[in-house]
Amino acid sequence: MNDEEIRRVLGLLYQDDTLTTFASLVLGHSGDLSPKALRKLAGGGLAACDESGAWRATPERFRELLRAQAEPAEPLSPDERVLRTFLVDGRLTTTVMRRDKRLVVLRHIAAVFEPGVRYPEKDVNVALRAFHDDYAALRRYLIDEGLLSREDNVYWRSGGHVEV
């Protein structure tokens, strides 16, 4: 399914004749409906005619469109699945997770820090607070896993994947 199908369905609901006809079908009123509007609705998957010639609304079409939009075009990698599980709107939902999953999340967070740049502790805290309120725990995890290093309250990225 693509955006064109969504636009088509929305376009059908924007037109007065098809909207009124669809509403009548949803409410169970099948008398005196426009054959032209019924054909348009059927073409968009919003109505169906059974063997007896009776029309009914097919609101399940909305569910199909939503599911198609929610499914990624390509399968997600295991790391992407972990990130989708534990990051909501860019923020961590929890810091308590299995080590292998925590490493995926920490590698993602470590990418915020430029390799070769030294950061004062205050700047590190601000960057980590964007991910979770317990920035001290994140900072400790990053150091323990070798993704950040520290000396005299100055931090630098010492591990993780680097985009070239």
KOLKOLPA-15423 format. One line per 4 residues: number of its first residue (from 1); their letters; for each residue x, y, z of N, C-alpha, C. Coordinates in nm, 4 decimals, decimal comma, padded with zeros to 6 digits. Atoms other than C-alpha are relative to their C-alpha. Example, Ala and Ser with C-alpha at 12.3 -4.5 7.8 and 13.67 -1.06 7.14 Angstrom:
1> as> 00,0890 -00,1190 00,0000 01,2300 -00,4500 00,7800 00,0900 00,1200 00,0000  -00,0820 -00,1190 -00,0060 01,3670 -00,1060 00,7140 -00,0770 00,1090 00,0730
END
This chain:
1> mnde> 00,0846 -00,1180 00,0000 00,0000 00,0000 00,0000 00,0884 00,1233 00,0000  -00,0794 -00,1219 00,0071 00,1168 00,3454 -00,0724 -00,0841 00,1215 00,0345  00,0682 -00,1251 -00,0342 00,0286 00,7057 -00,0078 -00,1157 00,0296 -00,0948  00,1064 -00,0241 00,0981 -00,1837 00,7137 -00,3243 -00,1307 -00,0649 00,0459
5> eirr> 00,1212 00,0672 -00,0486 -00,4282 00,4616 -00,1739 -00,0613 00,0755 00,1178  00,0499 -00,0780 -00,1143 -00,4558 00,6670 00,1442 -00,0676 00,1266 -00,0505  00,0600 -00,1220 00,0573 -00,5197 00,9835 -00,0570 -00,1334 -00,0316 -00,0665  00,1245 00,0378 00,0678 -00,7855 00,7999 -00,2568 -00,1130 -00,0177 00,1012
9> vlgl> 00,1025 00,0219 -00,1024 -00,9729 00,6883 00,0552 -00,0402 00,1322 00,0640  00,0331 -00,1300 -00,0595 -00,9488 01,0336 00,2113 -00,0784 00,0871 -00,0979  00,0734 -00,0748 00,1016 -01,0658 01,1864 -00,1150 -00,1449 -00,0435 -00,0083  00,1386 00,0492 00,0012 -01,3736 00,9637 -00,1097 -00,0789 00,0554 00,1179
13> lyqd> 00,0692 -00,0503 -00,1189 -01,4562 01,0807 00,2407 -00,0131 00,1518 -00,0021  00,0083 -00,1450 00,0129 -01,4034 01,4427 00,1391 -00,1189 00,0420 -00,0860  00,1111 -00,0316 00,0904 -01,6730 01,4305 -00,1287 -00,1327 -00,0231 00,0729  00,1274 00,0076 -00,0721 -02,0246 01,4958 00,0040 -00,0808 -00,1243 -00,0349
17> dtlt> 00,0841 00,1135 00,0384 -02,1977 01,2239 -00,1996 00,0544 -00,1321 00,0533  -00,0552 00,1269 -00,0483 -01,9575 00,9445 -00,1073 00,0048 -00,0043 00,1527  00,0009 -00,0040 -00,1459 -01,9304 01,0573 00,2554 -00,1387 -00,0321 00,0537  00,1377 00,0247 -00,0437 -02,3080 01,0610 00,2937 -00,0378 -00,1461 -00,0232
21> tfas> 00,0305 00,1398 00,0308 -02,3381 00,7220 00,1258 00,0721 -00,0935 00,0964  -00,0755 00,0844 -00,0936 -02,0628 00,5719 00,3422 -00,0624 00,0058 00,1395  00,0631 -00,0147 -00,1315 -02,2253 00,7118 00,6581 -00,1310 -00,0784 00,0060  00,1262 00,0750 00,0036 -02,5600 00,5627 00,5533 00,0258 -00,1493 00,0119
25> lvlg> -00,0328 00,1430 -00,0079 -02,3992 00,2222 00,5017 00,0452 -00,0386 00,1409  -00,0467 00,0287 -00,1356 -02,2252 00,2401 00,8401 -00,1168 -00,0067 00,0971  00,1164 -00,0036 -00,0889 -02,5561 00,3254 01,0072 -00,1056 -00,1037 -00,0354  00,0933 00,1062 00,0385 -02,7315 00,0428 00,8249 -00,1155 00,0450 -00,0863
29> hsgd> 00,1044 -00,0500 00,0891 -02,9463 00,2584 00,5958 00,0437 -00,0267 -00,1430  -00,0454 00,0360 00,1345 -02,9212 00,1008 00,2545 -00,0972 00,0453 -00,1090  00,0976 -00,0427 00,1002 -03,2253 00,2514 00,0824 00,0366 00,1303 -00,0664  -00,0147 -00,1236 00,0765 -03,2027 00,5171 -00,1893 00,1424 00,0568 00,0045
33> lspk> -00,1391 -00,0434 00,0040 -02,8246 00,5301 -00,2168 00,0440 00,0191 -00,1442  -00,0482 -00,0320 00,1334 -02,6446 00,6750 -00,5159 00,0857 -00,1145 -00,0544  -00,0803 00,1084 00,0585 -02,5199 00,3920 -00,7430 00,1416 00,0470 -00,0353  -00,1306 -00,0536 00,0356 -02,2361 00,6179 -00,8587 00,0903 00,0075 00,1244
37> alrk> -00,0762 -00,0099 -00,1246 -02,1236 00,6850 -00,4982 00,0365 -00,1393 00,0516  -00,0284 00,1367 -00,0431 -02,1504 00,3130 -00,4167 00,1159 -00,0598 -00,0797  -00,1090 00,0514 00,0836 -01,9240 00,2260 -00,7118 00,1332 00,0640 00,0401  -00,1228 -00,0680 -00,0431 -01,6709 00,4883 -00,6020 00,0513 -00,0591 00,1319
41> lagg> -00,0384 00,0570 -00,1296 -01,6729 00,3533 -00,2460 00,0549 -00,1417 -00,0156  -00,0476 00,1362 00,0244 -01,6325 -00,0021 -00,3711 00,1395 00,0031 -00,0625  -00,1313 -00,0140 00,0625 -01,3384 00,1085 -00,5857 00,1086 00,0364 00,1000  -00,0948 -00,0381 -00,1044 -01,1706 00,2554 -00,2780 00,0058 -00,0993 00,1145
45> glaa> -00,0013 00,1016 -00,1046 -01,2425 -00,0526 -00,0683 -00,0828 00,0337 00,1220  00,0805 -00,0404 -00,1151 -01,4914 00,1247 00,1592 -00,1410 -00,0578 -00,0004  00,1330 00,0623 00,0073 -01,8022 -00,0644 00,0457 00,0119 -00,1276 -00,0807  00,0031 00,1271 00,0729 -01,8863 -00,4112 -00,0807 -00,1446 -00,0405 -00,0203
49> cdes> 00,1336 00,0489 00,0335 -02,1863 -00,5693 -00,2444 00,0016 -00,1529 00,0115  00,0028 00,1461 -00,0123 -02,2847 -00,9242 -00,1479 -00,0766 -00,0622 -00,1162  00,0653 00,0712 00,1110 -02,4410 -01,1909 -00,3730 -00,1446 00,0413 -00,0214  00,1403 -00,0383 00,0108 -02,7925 -01,0689 -00,2993 -00,0171 00,1439 -00,0496
53> gawr> 00,0072 -00,1383 00,0468 -02,7055 -00,7161 -00,4149 -00,0086 00,1020 00,1121  00,0050 -00,0912 -00,1143 -02,7054 -00,5683 -00,0639 00,1393 00,0592 00,0234  -00,1255 -00,0694 -00,0237 -02,4376 -00,3099 00,0068 00,0270 00,0111 00,1487  -00,0406 -00,0202 -00,1397 -02,2410 -00,2830 00,3302 00,1297 00,0792 00,0014
57> atpe> -00,1248 -00,0747 -00,0177 -01,9663 -00,0551 00,4579 00,1104 -00,0975 00,0382  -00,1152 00,0821 -00,0370 -01,6182 -00,2027 00,4928 00,1031 00,0878 00,0724  -00,0916 -00,0872 -00,0750 -01,4548 00,0098 00,7649 00,1326 -00,0669 00,0335  -00,1269 00,0684 -00,0236 -01,1858 -00,2568 00,8051 00,1100 00,0493 -00,0950
61> rfre> -00,0961 -00,0588 00,0935 -01,0221 -00,0797 00,5105 00,0924 00,0991 00,0714  -00,0815 -00,0944 -00,0761 -00,9017 00,1874 00,7557 00,1100 -00,0742 00,0762  -00,0963 00,0806 -00,0742 -00,7315 -00,0813 00,9660 00,1105 -00,0490 -00,0931  -00,0989 00,0456 00,0979 -00,5593 -00,2190 00,6539 00,0985 00,1112 -00,0337
65> llra> -00,0864 -00,1123 00,0345 -00,4273 00,1241 00,5626 00,0932 00,0367 00,1153  -00,0832 -00,0312 -00,1163 -00,3031 00,1894 00,9150 00,1094 -00,1038 00,0188  -00,1005 00,1062 -00,0143 -00,1276 -00,1472 00,9350 00,1084 00,0128 -00,1059  -00,0974 -00,0122 00,1085 00,0370 -00,0940 00,5986 00,0959 00,1163 00,0268
69> qaep> -00,0860 -00,1139 -00,0303 00,1702 00,2442 00,7134 00,0913 -00,0306 00,1185  -00,0785 00,0298 -00,1193 00,2927 00,1023 01,0446 00,1120 -00,0985 -00,0287  -00,1025 00,0984 00,0325 00,4896 -00,1796 00,8844 00,1132 00,0668 -00,0766  -00,1122 -00,0602 00,0712 00,8380 -00,0748 00,7812 00,0151 -00,0597 -00,1395
73> aepl> -00,0191 00,0463 00,1372 00,9214 -00,1004 00,4130 00,1008 -00,1144 -00,0039  -00,1000 00,1046 -00,0088 01,2250 -00,3108 00,5003 -00,0041 -00,0576 00,1404  -00,0041 00,0561 -00,1353 01,2636 -00,5494 00,7904 00,1023 00,0748 00,0861  -00,0898 -00,0682 -00,0920 01,4238 -00,3923 01,0956 00,1142 -00,0924 00,0407
77> spde> -00,1131 00,0769 -00,0512 01,7681 -00,5023 01,2065 -00,0260 -00,0268 00,1481  00,0186 00,0255 -00,1440 01,7925 -00,6523 01,5551 00,0299 00,1242 00,0859  -00,0312 -00,1217 -00,0763 01,9579 -00,3297 01,6796 -00,1120 00,1028 -00,0111  00,1095 -00,0950 00,0175 01,6805 -00,1148 01,5307 -00,1212 -00,0406 00,0819
81> rvlr> 00,1119 00,0476 -00,0816 01,4213 -00,3346 01,7032 00,0202 00,0339 00,1470  -00,0303 -00,0335 -00,1399 01,5945 -00,2849 02,0382 -00,0204 00,1497 00,0230  00,0147 -00,1450 -00,0158 01,6100 00,0909 01,9853 -00,1463 00,0421 -00,0013  00,1437 -00,0328 00,0021 01,2395 00,1050 01,8961 -00,0696 -00,0419 00,1275
85> tflv> 00,0606 00,0491 -00,1237 01,1596 -00,0927 02,2097 00,0298 00,0925 00,1172  -00,0414 -00,0737 -00,1194 01,3547 00,1202 02,4554 00,0068 00,1517 -00,0170  -00,0003 -00,1439 00,0221 01,3508 00,4658 02,2943 -00,1355 00,0437 -00,0544  00,1267 -00,0559 00,0447 01,0250 00,6578 02,2630 00,0202 00,1502 -00,0141
89> dgrl> -00,0250 -00,1413 00,0302 01,0486 00,9992 02,0988 00,1415 00,0408 00,0390  -00,1400 -00,0285 -00,0266 01,4252 00,9774 02,1444 00,0424 -00,0126 00,1446  -00,0328 00,0125 -00,1426 01,4076 00,9166 02,5198 -00,0117 -00,1441 00,0443  00,0015 00,1348 -00,0555 01,4839 00,5998 02,7092 -00,1203 -00,0199 00,0904
93> tttv> 00,1126 00,0311 -00,0878 01,1857 00,4359 02,8741 00,0492 -00,0591 00,1317  -00,0581 00,0601 -00,1201 01,4114 00,2540 03,1237 00,1496 -00,0162 -00,0203  -00,1426 00,0319 00,0108 01,7767 00,1987 03,2019 00,0251 -00,1435 00,0432  -00,0122 00,1380 -00,0453 01,7091 -00,1494 03,3358 -00,0329 -00,0926 -00,1172
97> mrrd> 00,0181 00,0932 00,1110 01,7612 -00,4023 03,0582 00,1174 -00,0959 -00,0007  -00,1092 00,0960 00,0124 01,9733 -00,7012 02,9698 00,1222 00,0688 -00,0594  -00,1239 -00,0649 00,0428 02,3371 -00,6176 02,9010 00,0096 00,0105 -00,1521  -00,0127 -00,0051 00,1463 02,3245 -00,7062 02,5297 -00,0884 00,1095 -00,0592
101> krlv> 00,0892 -00,1063 00,0483 02,0282 -00,4733 02,4765 00,0490 00,1363 00,0463  -00,0525 -00,1260 -00,0516 02,1808 -00,2053 02,6968 00,1182 00,0471 -00,0855  -00,1134 -00,0369 00,0856 02,4952 -00,2139 02,4785 -00,0469 00,0618 -00,1309  00,0551 -00,0578 00,1233 02,2868 -00,1465 02,1668 -00,0429 00,1434 00,0255
105> vlrh> 00,0483 -00,1336 -00,0350 02,1248 00,1524 02,3369 00,1172 00,0926 00,0307  -00,1150 -00,0829 -00,0354 02,4553 00,2785 02,4772 00,0826 00,0380 -00,1227  -00,0719 -00,0333 00,1241 02,6248 00,2584 02,1360 -00,0721 00,1115 -00,0746  00,0809 -00,1045 00,0638 02,3393 00,4678 01,9988 00,0219 00,1345 00,0697
109> iaav> -00,0182 -00,1232 -00,0768 02,3796 00,7238 02,2765 00,1419 00,0534 -00,0184  -00,1400 -00,0431 00,0142 02,7601 00,7325 02,2413 00,0225 00,0744 -00,1307  -00,0148 -00,0665 00,1297 02,7155 00,8468 01,8810 -00,0244 00,1507 00,0094  00,0228 -00,1431 -00,0208 02,6111 01,1865 02,0210 00,1335 00,0735 00,0166
113> fepg> -00,1293 -00,0612 -00,0283 02,9733 01,2502 02,1161 00,0946 -00,0192 -00,1181  -00,0937 00,0017 00,1128 03,2217 01,3391 01,8414 00,1308 -00,0653 00,0423  -00,1325 00,0560 -00,0310 03,5355 01,1249 01,8357 00,1057 00,1113 -00,0064  -00,1082 -00,0977 -00,0002 03,8424 01,3307 01,9237 -00,0314 00,1292 00,0722
117> vryp> 00,0390 -00,1235 -00,0696 03,6480 01,6010 02,1099 -00,0039 -00,0295 00,1497  00,0028 00,0117 -00,1461 03,6946 01,6524 02,4843 -00,1191 00,0813 00,0520  00,1208 -00,0631 -00,0526 03,3796 01,7355 02,6802 00,0114 00,0179 00,1509  00,0089 -00,0147 -00,1458 03,3492 01,8866 03,0289 -00,1210 -00,0791 00,0507
121> ekdv> 00,1064 00,0828 -00,0577 03,1281 01,6833 03,2620 -00,1372 00,0650 -00,0157  00,1273 -00,0719 00,0124 02,8575 01,9502 03,2478 -00,0627 -00,0230 -00,1381  00,0515 00,0219 00,1357 02,8225 01,9121 02,8679 -00,0448 -00,1444 -00,0212  00,0381 00,1419 00,0095 02,8126 01,5327 02,8965 -00,1349 -00,0208 00,0684
125> nval> 00,1265 00,0137 -00,0738 02,5352 01,5580 03,1563 -00,1170 00,0559 -00,0797  00,1071 -00,0613 00,0796 02,3306 01,7899 02,9338 -00,0372 -00,0924 -00,1160  00,0268 00,0894 00,1140 02,3661 01,5535 02,6357 -00,0726 -00,1258 00,0449  00,0619 00,1242 -00,0477 02,2728 01,2473 02,8412 -00,1389 00,0236 00,0575
129> rafh> 00,1321 -00,0317 -00,0544 01,9785 01,4209 03,0110 -00,1063 00,0009 -00,1106  00,0944 00,0049 00,1121 01,8186 01,4412 02,6651 -00,0547 -00,1407 -00,0193  00,0437 00,1395 00,0150 01,7960 01,0611 02,6747 -00,0731 -00,0525 00,1223  00,0617 00,0516 -00,1228 01,7023 00,9999 03,0390 00,0361 00,0928 00,1155
133> ddya> -00,0244 -00,0875 -00,1144 01,6725 01,1923 03,3653 00,1154 -00,0498 00,0873  -00,1109 00,0546 -00,0785 01,9231 00,9567 03,5326 00,1266 00,0009 -00,0859  -00,1171 -00,0156 00,0870 02,2143 01,0938 03,3298 00,1259 -00,0557 00,0649  -00,1177 00,0524 -00,0692 02,4636 00,9859 03,5976 00,0142 -00,1505 -00,0248
137> alrr> -00,0052 00,1444 00,0269 02,3716 00,6199 03,5475 00,0428 -00,0246 -00,1455  -00,0405 00,0156 00,1397 02,4021 00,6583 03,1702 00,1492 00,0267 -00,0171  -00,1426 -00,0349 00,0077 02,7411 00,8240 03,2091 00,0847 -00,1149 00,0548  -00,0720 00,1124 -00,0617 02,8567 00,5397 03,4357 -00,0013 -00,1216 -00,0924
141> ylid> 00,0082 00,1131 00,0936 02,7304 00,2730 03,1919 00,0928 00,0213 -00,1197  -00,0846 -00,0293 00,1166 02,9076 00,4441 02,9005 00,1475 -00,0174 00,0338  -00,1397 00,0150 -00,0424 03,2340 00,4519 03,0947 00,0312 -00,1467 00,0264  -00,0223 00,1414 -00,0320 03,1982 00,0954 03,2251 00,0123 -00,0861 -00,1258
145> egll> -00,0031 00,0791 00,1242 03,1402 -00,0341 02,8705 00,1083 00,0476 -00,0970  -00,1100 -00,0461 00,0824 03,4388 00,1594 02,7314 -00,0416 00,0875 -00,1174  00,0459 -00,0875 00,1078 03,2315 00,3876 02,5107 00,0406 00,1452 00,0245  -00,0530 -00,1311 -00,0383 03,3398 00,7012 02,7000 00,1157 -00,0235 00,0963
149> sred> -00,1102 00,0019 -00,0966 03,6618 00,7656 02,8893 -00,0031 00,1313 00,0759  00,0044 -00,1185 -00,0853 03,7183 01,0135 03,1713 00,1347 00,0192 00,0685  -00,1179 -00,0369 -00,0778 04,0082 01,1964 03,3283 -00,0175 00,1438 00,0443  00,0137 -00,1349 -00,0574 03,9864 01,4995 03,5606 -00,1283 00,0694 -00,0452
153> nvyw> 00,1307 -00,0534 00,0376 03,6138 01,5535 03,4837 -00,0086 00,0451 -00,1461  00,0058 -00,0229 00,1441 03,6842 01,5653 03,1102 -00,0253 -00,1355 -00,0648  00,0429 00,1248 00,0626 03,5220 01,3021 02,8884 00,0266 00,0038 -00,1499  -00,0142 00,0116 00,1440 03,5834 01,1780 02,5363 -00,0499 -00,1374 -00,0425
157> rsgg> 00,0520 00,1259 00,0548 03,4402 00,9096 02,3165 00,1181 -00,0921 -00,0291  -00,1107 00,0942 00,0154 03,6599 00,6017 02,3241 -00,0443 -00,1337 -00,0613  00,0473 00,1248 00,0584 03,4442 00,3337 02,1643 -00,1275 00,0212 -00,0786  00,1236 -00,0054 00,0774 03,1446 00,2521 01,9508 00,0260 00,0199 -00,1471
161> hvev> -00,0054 -00,0118 00,1457 03,0718 00,2779 01,5814 00,0172 00,1469 -00,0393  -00,0233 -00,1362 00,0474 03,1964 00,5844 01,3957 -00,0455 00,0078 -00,1447  00,0439 -00,0242 00,1380 03,0172 00,7108 01,0835 00,1095 00,0734 -00,0750  -00,1046 -00,0644 00,0804 03,2608 00,8012 00,8086 -00,0633 00,0774 -00,1124
END
